[in-house]
Structure formats: C-alpha cells, structure tokens
C-alpha cells in the first residue's frame, strides 16, 4: 500500500474530463499523499481545478518523465473504464515508468505484476494490483445481522453515481462529529485511499457475500460502519448489490443519484424509475426473508455537479418532497442533513 512519504503522479492521459477518470478524481479529492503531478498531455500546463472542478493545484504535465522531475515515485493509474481493461497504448508508458524506478498502483482487472514484476529494482519498488483478493472468505451466514451498531450501505441508480464519494464524505463528517466509525472499501479507489478493503468485483459470485461479511465483522466494534456501494440494481451488467446487502445486513441505506440523469449512462435505453419506486425496490430486497427487516433509505445523496447552484437547490427540494427523504449534495452542501438522519 501507499506509505505517507510516497509522492504520487496521477496518470490520466486522455481522461482528465472523462467519466472513466473516476479513479483519478477520487484520488485527487481524498488522497492523503502528496500529488506532485497529473499526467495528461492534452491539458499540460493548464489549471487542474478549472479542468476538473476539484480544488487541487497539482501541475498537469506532458509525460511521466516530467512527473518524476517533480519528485513522483509512485504512478497511480487514474482510470476506471468499463470492463476494467488497461488501454494497450498505456502499457509501453507504464513499462517506461517501472524501468525508471517508479512503483505503480493499478486498480484495473489487467494485472501488471504478472507482466512487469521482474523489472522492479529492489524492495522499495513495487506493483500493487489492487483488484486481487487477499483472502478466501467463508460462505456468508448473515452474522452481521447480530451486530448492535449502525451499518450504512450506499446504493445507486447507476454506475458512477457518487456512492464512494458520498461514503467518504460521510465518513469524514462522522469522524469530525466524534462518531466512532469504520469504512469498508469495496472498490479499487476506496482500497487505494484507505489501504484496506475488498475488491468486490474480483471475487467469485459464491464468495462475494462472505467477503463483505468478513470485512464488516472486522469493523464490528465501531459505532457506525459505512459500506462503499458498487453498481446498481438497475444496471444489467452489475451483480454487486446483492452481496453488499447480504454481507453487510445494513440498518440504513443511502441512495446515490446523478441529479440530471433520467436514463442509465450505458445502456441508454434503460430508464431510471421514479426514485420513490427505486427506494421501495431496494428496501424490499434488503428486507427479504428477514435479513434485516427494519432497513430503510434514510437519505439521498445527489450528484449535482452538472447543475448550477440554483438548479441544484431546486431539484433537492423537489426530490425531498417526492420521497420524504432528507436529500442533499454532500460535496456541495455538506453531510449534516444525512448524518443527522442516521
């Protein structure tokens, strides 16, 4: 994992304004390590905050070599494309970085350690393939339902709807409020940022519930356990919601939604139903067979980044009236409303 002294170069080539750049955007927003450069030749020399909307002042540079001159010793692959594959034209550049002595954090399904490990030079250089399960978990048996704490699961209307962002924002808020909280990372970004967690989509289906259960039980002493969500019940390519529900046996659900969206990003023909109906669907599924009968959606975290502040406040009020759920954009307006609801 990353050490406090590691200095990061974020490799974003061609994706600094792409939805596939969410790994990099998460690192920019939440990484504790110093980010000394962002590599994207399309935007080299431009203002990072203006490009991304994220208040970070790391310089955007033209090449990996330039990032090394800024002091970077770790290269983080900053994209999360559909299918989790590394672009073929990136492999040559990654090889150059490793030969130059840089360590690499890779959150994609294509494993770099198998290809490049022999190029590493000594103990201080490494390749971290984040999406490799570290344990073989037991089959889940709903043990989390016996815990007496609050287990908060983030569910979404689509991929990239803000589940990780909402979870990390609420986790920070809870710590500031002196609530003893744990965070269960379930995807490559959360694992990279926190140094622990489970790459849920890399587990065999029969083991996925057990992996979630094991991670939640490891935080059993915490007053709140925040479980990072993945995928969506609406998405035909996602199987993540069921193991998250079964493994964590949540007491609370937070619904995450991109405020401007009426259909999935892809496939575009799938319409997002009224949020009240989607809430009912998630509550019915999480409560089936009495896994945890009282679990409810207690808040809605909207991503309003595509809207003006006036438009954002209007849609927050509209959705709050329609669903009777506390609703906000946790990045734009803070977590208090949802935190107090929990």
Number of C-alpha atoms within 10 A of each C-alpha: 16 19 9 9 9 18 21 28 31 29 26 25 20 15 19 25 14 14 14 19 20 21 24 22 24 19 20 23 13 15 18 14 16 15 25 21 28 31 26 20 16 15 19 15 12 12 15 21 13 11 11 14 12 13 11 14 15 17 21 25 24 18 17 25 15 16 27 21 11 17 15 22 23 25 28 22 22 29 29 23 17 11 10 14 14 19 10 8 8 13 14 9 15 20 16 15 20 23 14 16 19 24 25 24 22 24 28 23 18 16 18 20 16 10 11 16 14 9 16 18 15 8 6 10 17 21 21 20 21 26 25 18 17 11 10 12 18 14 15 20 12 17 17 24 20 9 13 13 18 18 27 26 27 28 32 29 27 24 24 21 26 27 28 23 25 26 26 23 16 22 23 16 18 20 12 10 11 9 14 14 22 21 25 24 28 25 22 25 28 27 19 25 19 16 13 18 25 25 23 26 20 15 19 12 13 13 18 28 27 25 28 29 27 22 22 26 16 12 17 19 15 19 15 21 25 28 30 23 32 27 21 22 21 19 18 11 14 15 17 20 23 17 21 27 27 25 27 32 29 28 24 21 27 26 26 29 24 21 20 15 15 14 16 18 16 13 11 10 9 14 14 18 13 12 16 13 12 17 23 13 12 22 19 14 16 25 19 10 9 11 20 22 16 12 20 20 22 21 25 30 30 27 25 22 15 12 13 10 12 9 14 22 16 12 18 21 14 13 20 16 12 12 17 13 20 22 26 26 25 24 17 13 12 15 22 16 18 20 16 11 12 17
